[in-house]
């Protein structure tokens, strides 16, 4: 297991500025959030979908869960948009032909208004009855970069 250490924090803080205690949570809620995160670890890591579930169950912003994860020195795994994969999906030419035009149109519309964010990818997936990973795969195929992770990871 590789923890989220001081060097990682320094690199991340150079890219992303998270406020301490986003959501202005009470100490009681912060303690509950910390306990839930620790209890939900899988092999010392926290899967992205589990972090989303914790946010929903505790009724706190996803970014607050991400900040707690950072504070505890835990790493997120299994990003629902595939952003933590070392090897991105390899697409062959047949994949180019089988891409849903609605996904391409939705991604292009988001890119055009500079709103190709993690949250909007999830919204697009819901609208199209797809998955965030399927939307992200098409974005990768089109060399479109998704930004602004809902947990504050990237």
C-alpha positions in Angstrom: 0.0 0.0 0.0 1.3 3.4 -0.9 0.0 6.2 1.4 -0.6 9.8 0.5 2.5 11.3 1.9 4.0 14.7 2.4 5.5 14.8 -1.1 2.2 13.9 -2.6 0.5 16.7 -0.6 3.0 19.2 -1.8 2.5 18.2 -5.5 -1.2 18.3 -5.1 -1.3 21.7 -3.3 0.7 23.2 -6.2 -2.2 22.1 -8.5 -5.3 22.3 -6.4 -6.2 24.6 -3.5 -8.6 22.9 -1.1 -9.8 24.8 1.8 -9.6 23.1 5.2 -13.0 21.8 6.1 -14.9 22.5 2.9 -18.6 22.6 3.8 -17.8 24.1 7.2 -18.7 20.9 9.0 -19.0 20.6 12.7 -16.5 18.6 14.7 -19.1 16.0 15.3 -19.7 15.5 11.6 -16.0 15.5 10.9 -15.5 12.8 13.4 -18.3 10.8 11.9 -16.8 11.3 8.4 -13.4 10.2 9.6 -14.8 7.1 11.2 -16.8 6.2 8.0 -13.8 6.7 5.8 -11.6 4.5 8.0 -14.2 1.8 8.2 -14.7 1.8 4.4 -11.1 1.2 3.4 -10.4 -1.7 1.0 -6.9 -2.9 1.3 -5.9 0.5 2.8 -7.4 2.5 0.0 -10.8 4.1 -0.6 -12.6 3.4 -3.9 -14.0 6.4 -5.6 -17.5 5.1 -5.6 -17.3 4.4 -1.8 -16.2 8.0 -1.2 -19.3 9.2 -3.2 -21.5 6.8 -1.1 -20.0 8.2 2.1 -20.8 11.8 1.0 -24.4 10.8 0.3 -24.9 8.9 3.5 -23.4 11.7 5.7 -25.0 14.4 3.5 -21.7 16.3 3.1 -20.1 17.7 -0.1 -18.0 15.2 -2.0 -15.1 17.6 -1.7 -15.3 17.4 2.1 -14.8 13.6 1.9 -11.9 14.2 -0.4 -10.3 16.6 2.1 -10.8 14.1 4.9 -9.1 11.4 2.7 -6.2 13.7 2.2 -6.0 14.6 5.9 -5.8 10.9 6.8 -3.1 10.2 4.1 -5.3 7.8 2.2 -5.3 7.3 -1.5 -8.4 7.0 -3.8 -8.6 4.0 -6.1 -10.9 2.9 -8.9 -11.7 6.4 -10.2 -15.1 6.1 -11.8 -13.8 8.0 -14.8 -10.6 5.9 -15.0 -8.2 8.8 -14.2 -6.0 6.8 -11.9 -5.2 4.1 -14.5 -1.5 4.0 -15.4 -2.4 2.4 -18.8 -5.3 4.2 -20.4 -7.7 2.1 -22.5 -6.2 1.3 -25.9 -8.8 2.0 -28.6 -8.5 0.4 -32.0 -10.1 1.8 -35.1 -13.3 -0.3 -34.7 -13.9 1.6 -31.4 -13.9 4.9 -33.3 -16.8 3.6 -35.4 -18.9 2.3 -32.5 -18.9 5.5 -30.5 -22.4 6.8 -29.5 -22.9 10.2 -31.3 -24.9 11.4 -28.3 -21.8 11.0 -26.1 -19.6 12.8 -28.6 -22.1 15.6 -28.9 -22.4 15.9 -25.2 -18.7 16.0 -24.6 -18.1 18.5 -27.4 -20.8 20.8 -25.9 -19.2 20.6 -22.5 -15.7 21.2 -24.0 -17.1 24.2 -26.0 -18.2 26.0 -22.8 -15.1 24.9 -20.9 -17.2 22.7 -18.5 -15.8 19.2 -19.1 -15.7 18.5 -15.4 -16.1 15.3 -13.5 -19.5 16.3 -12.2 -20.7 17.1 -15.7 -19.4 13.8 -17.0 -21.5 12.1 -14.3 -24.5 14.2 -15.3 -24.0 13.3 -19.0 -23.8 9.6 -18.1 -27.0 9.8 -16.2 -28.8 11.7 -19.0 -27.6 9.1 -21.6 -28.2 6.1 -19.3 -24.5 5.3 -19.5 -21.6 5.1 -17.0 -19.1 7.8 -16.2 -16.3 5.4 -17.4 -18.0 5.0 -20.8 -18.2 8.7 -21.2 -14.6 9.1 -20.0 -13.4 6.5 -22.5 -14.9 8.5 -25.4 -13.3 11.6 -24.0 -9.9 9.8 -23.9 -10.5 8.6 -27.4 -11.1 12.2 -28.5 -8.2 13.5 -26.5 -10.5 15.6 -24.3 -9.3 16.2 -20.8 -11.8 15.9 -17.9 -10.9 18.2 -15.0 -12.1 19.2 -11.5 -12.5 15.9 -9.7 -15.5 16.0 -7.3 -13.3 14.6 -4.5 -10.5 17.1 -5.3 -8.0 14.5 -6.5 -7.2 16.2 -9.8 
